[in-house]
Amino acid sequence: MSAITVYVNGEAKQIASHTNLADLVKVIQQEMQMEDDPKSIATAVNEIFVPRASRANCELKHGDQIMTFTPITGG
């Protein structure tokens, strides 16, 4: 299996090709010793917000810029 480079919050990260955003979120949470809770991280790929429900369908490509951040709720 080949690897690609993506950038997570500005840092280069090698991942397997055909990795989707949902899988990457799980890896990020494990690395940060966070609870496996997809609701605790909001995501954007190449400056476009990706809702939780769409992460599994978002296959990452070489050079993609992924931003993760804590979602803000309330009104």
PDB file of N, H, CA, C and O in Angstrom:
ATOM      1  N   MET A   1       0.852  -1.178   0.000  1.00  0.00           N
ATOM      2  CA  MET A   1       0.000   0.000   0.000  1.00  0.00           C
ATOM      3  C   MET A   1       0.896   1.239   0.000  1.00  0.00           C
ATOM      4  O   MET A   1       1.856   1.318   0.767  1.00  0.00           O
ATOM      5  N   SER A   2       0.585   2.183  -0.844  1.00  0.00           N
ATOM      6  H   SER A   2      -0.194   2.119  -1.467  1.00  0.00           H
ATOM      7  CA  SER A   2       1.405   3.389  -0.929  1.00  0.00           C
ATOM      8  C   SER A   2       0.946   4.433   0.092  1.00  0.00           C
ATOM      9  O   SER A   2      -0.164   4.377   0.621  1.00  0.00           O
ATOM     10  N   ALA A   3       1.832   5.370   0.341  1.00  0.00           N
ATOM     11  H   ALA A   3       2.733   5.416  -0.089  1.00  0.00           H
ATOM     12  CA  ALA A   3       1.542   6.429   1.301  1.00  0.00           C
ATOM     13  C   ALA A   3       1.450   7.762   0.578  1.00  0.00           C
ATOM     14  O   ALA A   3       2.031   7.952  -0.491  1.00  0.00           O
ATOM     15  N   ILE A   4       0.709   8.678   1.183  1.00  0.00           N
ATOM     16  H   ILE A   4       0.237   8.524   2.051  1.00  0.00           H
ATOM     17  CA  ILE A   4       0.606  10.043   0.692  1.00  0.00           C
ATOM     18  C   ILE A   4       0.921  10.980   1.848  1.00  0.00           C
ATOM     19  O   ILE A   4       0.905  10.582   3.013  1.00  0.00           O
ATOM     20  N   THR A   5       1.204  12.213   1.512  1.00  0.00           N
ATOM     21  H   THR A   5       1.218  12.537   0.566  1.00  0.00           H
ATOM     22  CA  THR A   5       1.443  13.231   2.538  1.00  0.00           C
ATOM     23  C   THR A   5       0.268  14.201   2.542  1.00  0.00           C
ATOM     24  O   THR A   5      -0.108  14.755   1.509  1.00  0.00           O
ATOM     25  N   VAL A   6      -0.302  14.394   3.730  1.00  0.00           N
ATOM     26  H   VAL A   6       0.004  13.944   4.569  1.00  0.00           H
ATOM     27  CA  VAL A   6      -1.317  15.427   3.933  1.00  0.00           C
ATOM     28  C   VAL A   6      -0.794  16.340   5.032  1.00  0.00           C
ATOM     29  O   VAL A   6       0.188  16.015   5.699  1.00  0.00           O
ATOM     30  N   TYR A   7      -1.437  17.462   5.218  1.00  0.00           N
ATOM     31  H   TYR A   7      -2.235  17.726   4.675  1.00  0.00           H
ATOM     32  CA  TYR A   7      -1.013  18.419   6.227  1.00  0.00           C
ATOM     33  C   TYR A   7      -2.150  18.610   7.217  1.00  0.00           C
ATOM     34  O   TYR A   7      -3.232  19.076   6.861  1.00  0.00           O
ATOM     35  N   VAL A   8      -1.889  18.242   8.464  1.00  0.00           N
ATOM     36  H   VAL A   8      -1.010  17.863   8.753  1.00  0.00           H
ATOM     37  CA  VAL A   8      -2.889  18.354   9.518  1.00  0.00           C
ATOM     38  C   VAL A   8      -2.497  19.528  10.400  1.00  0.00           C
ATOM     39  O   VAL A   8      -1.476  19.494  11.087  1.00  0.00           O
ATOM     40  N   ASN A   9      -3.318  20.560  10.371  1.00  0.00           N
ATOM     41  H   ASN A   9      -4.148  20.588   9.813  1.00  0.00           H
ATOM     42  CA  ASN A   9      -3.039  21.785  11.117  1.00  0.00           C
ATOM     43  C   ASN A   9      -1.625  22.297  10.822  1.00  0.00           C
ATOM     44  O   ASN A   9      -0.916  22.760  11.714  1.00  0.00           O
ATOM     45  N   GLY A  10      -1.239  22.200   9.552  1.00  0.00           N
ATOM     46  H   GLY A  10      -1.816  21.823   8.827  1.00  0.00           H
ATOM     47  CA  GLY A  10       0.034  22.728   9.094  1.00  0.00           C
ATOM     48  C   GLY A  10       1.212  21.775   9.195  1.00  0.00           C
ATOM     49  O   GLY A  10       2.296  22.098   8.709  1.00  0.00           O
ATOM     50  N   GLU A  11       1.037  20.603   9.814  1.00  0.00           N
ATOM     51  H   GLU A  11       0.157  20.340  10.209  1.00  0.00           H
ATOM     52  CA  GLU A  11       2.131  19.653   9.974  1.00  0.00           C
ATOM     53  C   GLU A  11       1.982  18.500   8.995  1.00  0.00           C
ATOM     54  O   GLU A  11       0.904  17.921   8.866  1.00  0.00           O
ATOM     55  N   ALA A  12       3.071  18.169   8.306  1.00  0.00           N
ATOM     56  H   ALA A  12       3.947  18.640   8.411  1.00  0.00           H
ATOM     57  CA  ALA A  12       3.049  17.058   7.350  1.00  0.00           C
ATOM     58  C   ALA A  12       2.800  15.746   8.084  1.00  0.00           C
ATOM     59  O   ALA A  12       3.335  15.507   9.167  1.00  0.00           O
ATOM     60  N   LYS A  13       1.977  14.907   7.469  1.00  0.00           N
ATOM     61  H   LYS A  13       1.543  15.102   6.589  1.00  0.00           H
ATOM     62  CA  LYS A  13       1.659  13.600   8.051  1.00  0.00           C
ATOM     63  C   LYS A  13       1.563  12.590   6.926  1.00  0.00           C
ATOM     64  O   LYS A  13       0.857  12.813   5.943  1.00  0.00           O
ATOM     65  N   GLN A  14       2.270  11.483   7.068  1.00  0.00           N
ATOM     66  H   GLN A  14       2.843  11.302   7.866  1.00  0.00           H
ATOM     67  CA  GLN A  14       2.198  10.386   6.108  1.00  0.00           C
ATOM     68  C   GLN A  14       1.034   9.486   6.489  1.00  0.00           C
ATOM     69  O   GLN A  14       0.928   9.050   7.636  1.00  0.00           O
ATOM     70  N   ILE A  15       0.156   9.206   5.520  1.00  0.00           N
ATOM     71  H   ILE A  15       0.242   9.560   4.589  1.00  0.00           H
ATOM     72  CA  ILE A  15      -0.964   8.297   5.740  1.00  0.00           C
ATOM     73  C   ILE A  15      -1.058   7.352   4.545  1.00  0.00           C
ATOM     74  O   ILE A  15      -0.490   7.617   3.485  1.00  0.00           O
ATOM     75  N   ALA A  16      -1.767   6.272   4.725  1.00  0.00           N
ATOM     76  H   ALA A  16      -2.228   6.058   5.585  1.00  0.00           H
ATOM     77  CA  ALA A  16      -1.975   5.336   3.625  1.00  0.00           C
ATOM     78  C   ALA A  16      -2.862   5.981   2.568  1.00  0.00           C
ATOM     79  O   ALA A  16      -3.794   6.718   2.888  1.00  0.00           O
ATOM     80  N   SER A  17      -2.563   5.695   1.310  1.00  0.00           N
ATOM     81  H   SER A  17      -1.806   5.096   1.049  1.00  0.00           H
ATOM     82  CA  SER A  17      -3.459   6.188   0.261  1.00  0.00           C
ATOM     83  C   SER A  17      -4.829   5.549   0.475  1.00  0.00           C
ATOM     84  O   SER A  17      -4.933   4.469   1.056  1.00  0.00           O
ATOM     85  N   HIS A  18      -5.849   6.202   0.016  1.00  0.00           N
ATOM     86  H   HIS A  18      -5.765   7.080  -0.457  1.00  0.00           H
ATOM     87  CA  HIS A  18      -7.245   5.767   0.172  1.00  0.00           C
ATOM     88  C   HIS A  18      -7.756   5.895   1.603  1.00  0.00           C
ATOM     89  O   HIS A  18      -8.775   5.296   1.946  1.00  0.00           O
ATOM     90  N   THR A  19      -7.064   6.668   2.445  1.00  0.00           N
ATOM     91  H   THR A  19      -6.236   7.155   2.166  1.00  0.00           H
ATOM     92  CA  THR A  19      -7.555   6.942   3.796  1.00  0.00           C
ATOM     93  C   THR A  19      -8.653   7.988   3.693  1.00  0.00           C
ATOM     94  O   THR A  19      -8.523   8.971   2.964  1.00  0.00           O
ATOM     95  N   ASN A  20      -9.740   7.766   4.432  1.00  0.00           N
ATOM     96  H   ASN A  20      -9.846   6.967   5.024  1.00  0.00           H
ATOM     97  CA  ASN A  20     -10.793   8.781   4.436  1.00  0.00           C
ATOM     98  C   ASN A  20     -10.660   9.647   5.686  1.00  0.00           C
ATOM     99  O   ASN A  20      -9.916   9.317   6.610  1.00  0.00           O
ATOM    100  N   LEU A  21     -11.379  10.736   5.699  1.00  0.00           N
ATOM    101  H   LEU A  21     -11.984  11.004   4.948  1.00  0.00           H
ATOM    102  CA  LEU A  21     -11.278  11.701   6.791  1.00  0.00           C
ATOM    103  C   LEU A  21     -11.735  11.107   8.120  1.00  0.00           C
ATOM    104  O   LEU A  21     -11.170  11.439   9.162  1.00  0.00           O
ATOM    105  N   ALA A  22     -12.742  10.239   8.106  1.00  0.00           N
ATOM    106  H   ALA A  22     -13.200   9.970   7.260  1.00  0.00           H
ATOM    107  CA  ALA A  22     -13.215   9.619   9.348  1.00  0.00           C
ATOM    108  C   ALA A  22     -12.099   8.796   9.991  1.00  0.00           C
ATOM    109  O   ALA A  22     -11.905   8.845  11.206  1.00  0.00           O
ATOM    110  N   ASP A  23     -11.371   8.042   9.174  1.00  0.00           N
ATOM    111  H   ASP A  23     -11.529   8.002   8.187  1.00  0.00           H
ATOM    112  CA  ASP A  23     -10.265   7.237   9.698  1.00  0.00           C
ATOM    113  C   ASP A  23      -9.146   8.121  10.229  1.00  0.00           C
ATOM    114  O   ASP A  23      -8.553   7.820  11.264  1.00  0.00           O
ATOM    115  N   LEU A  24      -8.854   9.212   9.525  1.00  0.00           N
ATOM    116  H   LEU A  24      -9.335   9.458   8.683  1.00  0.00           H
ATOM    117  CA  LEU A  24      -7.811  10.117   9.989  1.00  0.00           C
ATOM    118  C   LEU A  24      -8.197  10.758  11.327  1.00  0.00           C
ATOM    119  O   LEU A  24      -7.339  10.927  12.194  1.00  0.00           O
ATOM    120  N   VAL A  25      -9.453  11.110  11.504  1.00  0.00           N
ATOM    121  H   VAL A  25     -10.149  10.973  10.800  1.00  0.00           H
ATOM    122  CA  VAL A  25      -9.906  11.690  12.777  1.00  0.00           C
ATOM    123  C   VAL A  25      -9.658  10.697  13.913  1.00  0.00           C
ATOM    124  O   VAL A  25      -9.217  11.090  14.993  1.00  0.00           O
ATOM    125  N   LYS A  26      -9.937   9.417  13.677  1.00  0.00           N
ATOM    126  H   LYS A  26     -10.295   9.097  12.800  1.00  0.00           H
ATOM    127  CA  LYS A  26      -9.681   8.396  14.708  1.00  0.00           C
ATOM    128  C   LYS A  26      -8.201   8.342  15.070  1.00  0.00           C
ATOM    129  O   LYS A  26      -7.847   8.259  16.246  1.00  0.00           O
ATOM    130  N   VAL A  27      -7.335   8.389  14.051  1.00  0.00           N
ATOM    131  H   VAL A  27      -7.623   8.456  13.096  1.00  0.00           H
ATOM    132  CA  VAL A  27      -5.887   8.355  14.285  1.00  0.00           C
ATOM    133  C   VAL A  27      -5.456   9.579  15.088  1.00  0.00           C
ATOM    134  O   VAL A  27      -4.681   9.462  16.038  1.00  0.00           O
ATOM    135  N   ILE A  28      -5.954  10.741  14.710  1.00  0.00           N
ATOM    136  H   ILE A  28      -6.583  10.836  13.939  1.00  0.00           H
ATOM    137  CA  ILE A  28      -5.601  11.980  15.411  1.00  0.00           C
ATOM    138  C   ILE A  28      -6.023  11.895  16.868  1.00  0.00           C
ATOM    139  O   ILE A  28      -5.259  12.264  17.760  1.00  0.00           O
ATOM    140  N   GLN A  29      -7.243  11.407  17.116  1.00  0.00           N
ATOM    141  H   GLN A  29      -7.863  11.107  16.392  1.00  0.00           H
ATOM    142  CA  GLN A  29      -7.720  11.304  18.491  1.00  0.00           C
ATOM    143  C   GLN A  29      -6.875  10.318  19.298  1.00  0.00           C
ATOM    144  O   GLN A  29      -6.605  10.561  20.474  1.00  0.00           O
ATOM    145  N   GLN A  30      -6.457   9.215  18.688  1.00  0.00           N
ATOM    146  H   GLN A  30      -6.677   9.017  17.733  1.00  0.00           H
ATOM    147  CA  GLN A  30      -5.597   8.258  19.389  1.00  0.00           C
ATOM    148  C   GLN A  30      -4.248   8.898  19.721  1.00  0.00           C
ATOM    149  O   GLN A  30      -3.750   8.760  20.838  1.00  0.00           O
ATOM    150  N   GLU A  31      -3.667   9.588  18.759  1.00  0.00           N
ATOM    151  H   GLU A  31      -4.072   9.699  17.852  1.00  0.00           H
ATOM    152  CA  GLU A  31      -2.370  10.227  18.982  1.00  0.00           C
ATOM    153  C   GLU A  31      -2.437  11.283  20.074  1.00  0.00           C
ATOM    154  O   GLU A  31      -1.471  11.484  20.810  1.00  0.00           O
ATOM    155  N   MET A  32      -3.573  11.956  20.179  1.00  0.00           N
ATOM    156  H   MET A  32      -4.358  11.794  19.581  1.00  0.00           H
ATOM    157  CA  MET A  32      -3.734  13.000  21.193  1.00  0.00           C
ATOM    158  C   MET A  32      -4.301  12.444  22.494  1.00  0.00           C
ATOM    159  O   MET A  32      -4.594  13.194  23.425  1.00  0.00           O
ATOM    160  N   GLN A  33      -4.454  11.112  22.550  1.00  0.00           N
ATOM    161  H   GLN A  33      -4.215  10.503  21.793  1.00  0.00           H
ATOM    162  CA  GLN A  33      -5.024  10.426  23.711  1.00  0.00           C
ATOM    163  C   GLN A  33      -6.384  11.001  24.086  1.00  0.00           C
ATOM    164  O   GLN A  33      -6.699  11.203  25.259  1.00  0.00           O
ATOM    165  N   MET A  34      -7.172  11.256  23.055  1.00  0.00           N
ATOM    166  H   MET A  34      -6.916  11.093  22.102  1.00  0.00           H
ATOM    167  CA  MET A  34      -8.527  11.761  23.230  1.00  0.00           C
ATOM    168  C   MET A  34      -9.507  10.600  23.158  1.00  0.00           C
ATOM    169  O   MET A  34      -9.201   9.547  22.597  1.00  0.00           O
ATOM    170  N   GLU A  35     -10.669  10.801  23.722  1.00  0.00           N
ATOM    171  H   GLU A  35     -10.917  11.656  24.178  1.00  0.00           H
ATOM    172  CA  GLU A  35     -11.749   9.838  23.608  1.00  0.00           C
ATOM    173  C   GLU A  35     -12.148   9.704  22.134  1.00  0.00           C
ATOM    174  O   GLU A  35     -12.148  10.691  21.398  1.00  0.00           O
ATOM    175  N   ASP A  36     -12.486   8.487  21.708  1.00  0.00           N
ATOM    176  H   ASP A  36     -12.486   7.685  22.306  1.00  0.00           H
ATOM    177  CA  ASP A  36     -12.917   8.256  20.328  1.00  0.00           C
ATOM    178  C   ASP A  36     -14.336   8.780  20.166  1.00  0.00           C
ATOM    179  O   ASP A  36     -15.306   8.028  20.254  1.00  0.00           O
ATOM    180  N   ASP A  37     -14.438  10.076  19.930  1.00  0.00           N
ATOM    181  H   ASP A  37     -13.650  10.688  19.860  1.00  0.00           H
ATOM    182  CA  ASP A  37     -15.733  10.741  19.803  1.00  0.00           C
ATOM    183  C   ASP A  37     -15.662  11.714  18.627  1.00  0.00           C
ATOM    184  O   ASP A  37     -15.085  12.794  18.747  1.00  0.00           O
ATOM    185  N   PRO A  38     -16.251  11.330  17.488  1.00  0.00           N
ATOM    186  CA  PRO A  38     -16.159  12.202  16.312  1.00  0.00           C
ATOM    187  C   PRO A  38     -16.797  13.568  16.515  1.00  0.00           C
ATOM    188  O   PRO A  38     -16.518  14.491  15.750  1.00  0.00           O
ATOM    189  N   LYS A  39     -17.649  13.720  17.531  1.00  0.00           N
ATOM    190  H   LYS A  39     -17.875  12.970  18.152  1.00  0.00           H
ATOM    191  CA  LYS A  39     -18.290  15.013  17.786  1.00  0.00           C
ATOM    192  C   LYS A  39     -17.345  16.007  18.451  1.00  0.00           C
ATOM    193  O   LYS A  39     -17.631  17.204  18.488  1.00  0.00           O
ATOM    194  N   SER A  40     -16.214  15.519  18.979  1.00  0.00           N
ATOM    195  H   SER A  40     -15.981  14.547  18.949  1.00  0.00           H
ATOM    196  CA  SER A  40     -15.315  16.414  19.710  1.00  0.00           C
ATOM    197  C   SER A  40     -14.365  17.187  18.797  1.00  0.00           C
ATOM    198  O   SER A  40     -13.641  18.069  19.260  1.00  0.00           O
ATOM    199  N   ILE A  41     -14.364  16.859  17.499  1.00  0.00           N
ATOM    200  H   ILE A  41     -14.952  16.143  17.124  1.00  0.00           H
ATOM    201  CA  ILE A  41     -13.494  17.546  16.542  1.00  0.00           C
ATOM    202  C   ILE A  41     -14.316  17.961  15.326  1.00  0.00           C
ATOM    203  O   ILE A  41     -15.082  17.166  14.781  1.00  0.00           O
ATOM    204  N   ALA A  42     -14.154  19.188  14.918  1.00  0.00           N
ATOM    205  H   ALA A  42     -13.532  19.834  15.361  1.00  0.00           H
ATOM    206  CA  ALA A  42     -14.730  19.661  13.651  1.00  0.00           C
ATOM    207  C   ALA A  42     -13.601  19.626  12.626  1.00  0.00           C
ATOM    208  O   ALA A  42     -12.428  19.753  12.977  1.00  0.00           O
ATOM    209  N   THR A  43     -13.964  19.452  11.360  1.00  0.00           N
ATOM    210  H   THR A  43     -14.917  19.348  11.075  1.00  0.00           H
ATOM    211  CA  THR A  43     -12.937  19.275  10.332  1.00  0.00           C
ATOM    212  C   THR A  43     -13.207  20.125   9.091  1.00  0.00           C
ATOM    213  O   THR A  43     -14.347  20.433   8.746  1.00  0.00           O
ATOM    214  N   ALA A  44     -12.109  20.485   8.442  1.00  0.00           N
ATOM    215  H   ALA A  44     -11.182  20.234   8.723  1.00  0.00           H
ATOM    216  CA  ALA A  44     -12.172  21.144   7.136  1.00  0.00           C
ATOM    217  C   ALA A  44     -11.042  20.576   6.288  1.00  0.00           C
ATOM    218  O   ALA A  44      -9.946  20.325   6.789  1.00  0.00           O
ATOM    219  N   VAL A  45     -11.312  20.377   5.014  1.00  0.00           N
ATOM    220  H   VAL A  45     -12.202  20.581   4.608  1.00  0.00           H
ATOM    221  CA  VAL A  45     -10.297  19.913   4.070  1.00  0.00           C
ATOM    222  C   VAL A  45     -10.173  20.978   2.983  1.00  0.00           C
ATOM    223  O   VAL A  45     -11.149  21.324   2.316  1.00  0.00           O
ATOM    224  N   ASN A  46      -8.969  21.483   2.821  1.00  0.00           N
ATOM    225  H   ASN A  46      -8.177  21.202   3.362  1.00  0.00           H
ATOM    226  CA  ASN A  46      -8.713  22.539   1.839  1.00  0.00           C
ATOM    227  C   ASN A  46      -9.672  23.715   2.029  1.00  0.00           C
ATOM    228  O   ASN A  46     -10.220  24.260   1.071  1.00  0.00           O
ATOM    229  N   GLU A  47      -9.853  24.087   3.301  1.00  0.00           N
ATOM    230  H   GLU A  47      -9.408  23.644   4.079  1.00  0.00           H
ATOM    231  CA  GLU A  47     -10.665  25.229   3.731  1.00  0.00           C
ATOM    232  C   GLU A  47     -12.163  25.049   3.519  1.00  0.00           C
ATOM    233  O   GLU A  47     -12.914  26.023   3.569  1.00  0.00           O
ATOM    234  N   ILE A  48     -12.605  23.819   3.283  1.00  0.00           N
ATOM    235  H   ILE A  48     -11.995  23.028   3.242  1.00  0.00           H
ATOM    236  CA  ILE A  48     -14.040  23.543   3.136  1.00  0.00           C
ATOM    237  C   ILE A  48     -14.470  22.659   4.294  1.00  0.00           C
ATOM    238  O   ILE A  48     -13.930  21.570   4.487  1.00  0.00           O
ATOM    239  N   PHE A  49     -15.453  23.134   5.070  1.00  0.00           N
ATOM    240  H   PHE A  49     -15.892  24.018   4.913  1.00  0.00           H
ATOM    241  CA  PHE A  49     -15.964  22.381   6.210  1.00  0.00           C
ATOM    242  C   PHE A  49     -16.504  21.031   5.743  1.00  0.00           C
ATOM    243  O   PHE A  49     -17.208  20.946   4.737  1.00  0.00           O
ATOM    244  N   VAL A  50     -16.160  19.970   6.491  1.00  0.00           N
ATOM    245  H   VAL A  50     -15.588  20.040   7.308  1.00  0.00           H
ATOM    246  CA  VAL A  50     -16.664  18.630   6.187  1.00  0.00           C
ATOM    247  C   VAL A  50     -17.459  18.151   7.398  1.00  0.00           C
ATOM    248  O   VAL A  50     -16.877  17.898   8.453  1.00  0.00           O
ATOM    249  N   PRO A  51     -18.784  18.022   7.263  1.00  0.00           N
ATOM    250  CA  PRO A  51     -19.610  17.559   8.380  1.00  0.00           C
ATOM    251  C   PRO A  51     -19.260  16.118   8.770  1.00  0.00           C
ATOM    252  O   PRO A  51     -18.768  15.347   7.946  1.00  0.00           O
ATOM    253  N   ARG A  52     -19.517  15.768  10.021  1.00  0.00           N
ATOM    254  H   ARG A  52     -19.918  16.394  10.690  1.00  0.00           H
ATOM    255  CA  ARG A  52     -19.234  14.403  10.506  1.00  0.00           C
ATOM    256  C   ARG A  52     -19.821  13.345   9.585  1.00  0.00           C
ATOM    257  O   ARG A  52     -19.151  12.361   9.273  1.00  0.00           O
ATOM    258  N   ALA A  53     -21.047  13.529   9.150  1.00  0.00           N
ATOM    259  H   ALA A  53     -21.592  14.329   9.404  1.00  0.00           H
ATOM    260  CA  ALA A  53     -21.737  12.530   8.326  1.00  0.00           C
ATOM    261  C   ALA A  53     -21.061  12.315   6.975  1.00  0.00           C
ATOM    262  O   ALA A  53     -21.296  11.298   6.324  1.00  0.00           O
ATOM    263  N   SER A  54     -20.235  13.249   6.552  1.00  0.00           N
ATOM    264  H   SER A  54     -20.044  14.076   7.081  1.00  0.00           H
ATOM    265  CA  SER A  54     -19.586  13.149   5.238  1.00  0.00           C
ATOM    266  C   SER A  54     -18.133  12.694   5.313  1.00  0.00           C
ATOM    267  O   SER A  54     -17.509  12.477   4.275  1.00  0.00           O
ATOM    268  N   ARG A  55     -17.587  12.548   6.499  1.00  0.00           N
ATOM    269  H   ARG A  55     -18.094  12.725   7.343  1.00  0.00           H
ATOM    270  CA  ARG A  55     -16.163  12.230   6.637  1.00  0.00           C
ATOM    271  C   ARG A  55     -15.783  10.895   6.001  1.00  0.00           C
ATOM    272  O   ARG A  55     -14.728  10.795   5.374  1.00  0.00           O
ATOM    273  N   ALA A  56     -16.616   9.875   6.149  1.00  0.00           N
ATOM    274  H   ALA A  56     -17.473   9.957   6.658  1.00  0.00           H
ATOM    275  CA  ALA A  56     -16.281   8.556   5.599  1.00  0.00           C
ATOM    276  C   ALA A  56     -16.238   8.586   4.075  1.00  0.00           C
ATOM    277  O   ALA A  56     -15.564   7.760   3.460  1.00  0.00           O
ATOM    278  N   ASN A  57     -16.944   9.522   3.465  1.00  0.00           N
ATOM    279  H   ASN A  57     -17.492  10.193   3.964  1.00  0.00           H
ATOM    280  CA  ASN A  57     -16.964   9.642   2.006  1.00  0.00           C
ATOM    281  C   ASN A  57     -15.907  10.601   1.472  1.00  0.00           C
ATOM    282  O   ASN A  57     -15.807  10.802   0.261  1.00  0.00           O
ATOM    283  N   CYS A  58     -15.123  11.191   2.361  1.00  0.00           N
ATOM    284  H   CYS A  58     -15.205  11.027   3.344  1.00  0.00           H
ATOM    285  CA  CYS A  58     -14.109  12.176   1.971  1.00  0.00           C
ATOM    286  C   CYS A  58     -12.744  11.491   1.926  1.00  0.00           C
ATOM    287  O   CYS A  58     -12.032  11.446   2.929  1.00  0.00           O
ATOM    288  N   GLU A  59     -12.384  10.956   0.748  1.00  0.00           N
ATOM    289  H   GLU A  59     -12.962  10.993  -0.067  1.00  0.00           H
ATOM    290  CA  GLU A  59     -11.077  10.308   0.593  1.00  0.00           C
ATOM    291  C   GLU A  59     -10.011  11.383   0.442  1.00  0.00           C
ATOM    292  O   GLU A  59     -10.130  12.290  -0.381  1.00  0.00           O
ATOM    293  N   LEU A  60      -8.977  11.263   1.248  1.00  0.00           N
ATOM    294  H   LEU A  60      -8.881  10.526   1.917  1.00  0.00           H
ATOM    295  CA  LEU A  60      -7.925  12.273   1.253  1.00  0.00           C
ATOM    296  C   LEU A  60      -6.945  12.032   0.112  1.00  0.00           C
ATOM    297  O   LEU A  60      -6.690  10.896  -0.287  1.00  0.00           O
ATOM    298  N   LYS A  61      -6.406  13.130  -0.397  1.00  0.00           N
ATOM    299  H   LYS A  61      -6.613  14.053  -0.072  1.00  0.00           H
ATOM    300  CA  LYS A  61      -5.472  13.089  -1.519  1.00  0.00           C
ATOM    301  C   LYS A  61      -4.153  13.728  -1.112  1.00  0.00           C
ATOM    302  O   LYS A  61      -4.098  14.538  -0.186  1.00  0.00           O
ATOM    303  N   HIS A  62      -3.105  13.355  -1.809  1.00  0.00           N
ATOM    304  H   HIS A  62      -3.149  12.697  -2.560  1.00  0.00           H
ATOM    305  CA  HIS A  62      -1.772  13.902  -1.542  1.00  0.00           C
ATOM    306  C   HIS A  62      -1.831  15.438  -1.561  1.00  0.00           C
ATOM    307  O   HIS A  62      -2.350  16.042  -2.499  1.00  0.00           O
ATOM    308  N   GLY A  63      -1.295  16.041  -0.516  1.00  0.00           N
ATOM    309  H   GLY A  63      -0.874  15.550   0.246  1.00  0.00           H
ATOM    310  CA  GLY A  63      -1.227  17.493  -0.442  1.00  0.00           C
ATOM    311  C   GLY A  63      -2.424  18.159   0.208  1.00  0.00           C
ATOM    312  O   GLY A  63      -2.418  19.373   0.409  1.00  0.00           O
ATOM    313  N   ASP A  64      -3.462  17.384   0.544  1.00  0.00           N
ATOM    314  H   ASP A  64      -3.467  16.397   0.381  1.00  0.00           H
ATOM    315  CA  ASP A  64      -4.635  17.988   1.181  1.00  0.00           C
ATOM    316  C   ASP A  64      -4.239  18.683   2.479  1.00  0.00           C
ATOM    317  O   ASP A  64      -3.361  18.225   3.210  1.00  0.00           O
ATOM    318  N   GLN A  65      -4.908  19.793   2.740  1.00  0.00           N
ATOM    319  H   GLN A  65      -5.621  20.164   2.146  1.00  0.00           H
ATOM    320  CA  GLN A  65      -4.730  20.564   3.969  1.00  0.00           C
ATOM    321  C   GLN A  65      -5.930  20.280   4.868  1.00  0.00           C
ATOM    322  O   GLN A  65      -7.057  20.651   4.537  1.00  0.00           O
ATOM    323  N   ILE A  66      -5.696  19.629   5.997  1.00  0.00           N
ATOM    324  H   ILE A  66      -4.781  19.328   6.266  1.00  0.00           H
ATOM    325  CA  ILE A  66      -6.778  19.281   6.917  1.00  0.00           C
ATOM    326  C   ILE A  66      -6.651  20.144   8.160  1.00  0.00           C
ATOM    327  O   ILE A  66      -5.592  20.212   8.784  1.00  0.00           O
ATOM    328  N   MET A  67      -7.730  20.789   8.503  1.00  0.00           N
ATOM    329  H   MET A  67      -8.591  20.734   7.996  1.00  0.00           H
ATOM    330  CA  MET A  67      -7.771  21.562   9.742  1.00  0.00           C
ATOM    331  C   MET A  67      -8.713  20.863  10.702  1.00  0.00           C
ATOM    332  O   MET A  67      -9.802  20.440  10.311  1.00  0.00           O
ATOM    333  N   THR A  68      -8.303  20.740  11.951  1.00  0.00           N
ATOM    334  H   THR A  68      -7.419  21.083  12.268  1.00  0.00           H
ATOM    335  CA  THR A  68      -9.182  20.211  12.992  1.00  0.00           C
ATOM    336  C   THR A  68      -9.310  21.285  14.052  1.00  0.00           C
ATOM    337  O   THR A  68      -8.362  22.018  14.333  1.00  0.00           O
ATOM    338  N   PHE A  69     -10.480  21.368  14.629  1.00  0.00           N
ATOM    339  H   PHE A  69     -11.250  20.772  14.401  1.00  0.00           H
ATOM    340  CA  PHE A  69     -10.715  22.379  15.657  1.00  0.00           C
ATOM    341  C   PHE A  69     -11.870  21.936  16.526  1.00  0.00           C
ATOM    342  O   PHE A  69     -12.648  21.062  16.142  1.00  0.00           O
ATOM    343  N   THR A  70     -11.981  22.533  17.688  1.00  0.00           N
ATOM    344  H   THR A  70     -11.349  23.243  18.000  1.00  0.00           H
ATOM    345  CA  THR A  70     -13.060  22.225  18.618  1.00  0.00           C
ATOM    346  C   THR A  70     -14.310  22.956  18.163  1.00  0.00           C
ATOM    347  O   THR A  70     -14.301  24.177  18.003  1.00  0.00           O
ATOM    348  N   PRO A  71     -15.393  22.201  17.954  1.00  0.00           N
ATOM    349  CA  PRO A  71     -16.629  22.864  17.510  1.00  0.00           C
ATOM    350  C   PRO A  71     -17.178  23.775  18.606  1.00  0.00           C
ATOM    351  O   PRO A  71     -17.052  23.489  19.797  1.00  0.00           O
ATOM    352  N   ILE A  72     -17.777  24.854  18.183  1.00  0.00           N
ATOM    353  H   ILE A  72     -17.879  25.085  17.215  1.00  0.00           H
ATOM    354  CA  ILE A  72     -18.393  25.797  19.116  1.00  0.00           C
ATOM    355  C   ILE A  72     -19.913  25.676  18.964  1.00  0.00           C
ATOM    356  O   ILE A  72     -20.461  25.784  17.868  1.00  0.00           O
ATOM    357  N   THR A  73     -20.558  25.453  20.084  1.00  0.00           N
ATOM    358  H   THR A  73     -20.113  25.366  20.975  1.00  0.00           H
ATOM    359  CA  THR A  73     -22.018  25.339  20.063  1.00  0.00           C
ATOM    360  C   THR A  73     -22.629  26.428  20.917  1.00  0.00           C
ATOM    361  O   THR A  73     -21.948  27.082  21.707  1.00  0.00           O
ATOM    362  N   GLY A  74     -23.885  26.605  20.750  1.00  0.00           N
ATOM    363  H   GLY A  74     -24.439  26.074  20.108  1.00  0.00           H
ATOM    364  CA  GLY A  74     -24.580  27.609  21.550  1.00  0.00           C
ATOM    365  C   GLY A  74     -25.187  28.678  20.680  1.00  0.00           C
ATOM    366  O   GLY A  74     -25.134  28.594  19.453  1.00  0.00           O
ATOM    367  N   GLY A  75     -25.753  29.661  21.294  1.00  0.00           N
ATOM    368  H   GLY A  75     -25.796  29.729  22.291  1.00  0.00           H
ATOM    369  CA  GLY A  75     -26.370  30.680  20.484  1.00  0.00           C
ATOM    370  C   GLY A  75     -26.501  31.920  21.190  1.00  0.00           C
ATOM    371  O   GLY A  75     -27.010  32.895  20.636  1.00  0.00           O
TER     372      GLY A  75
END
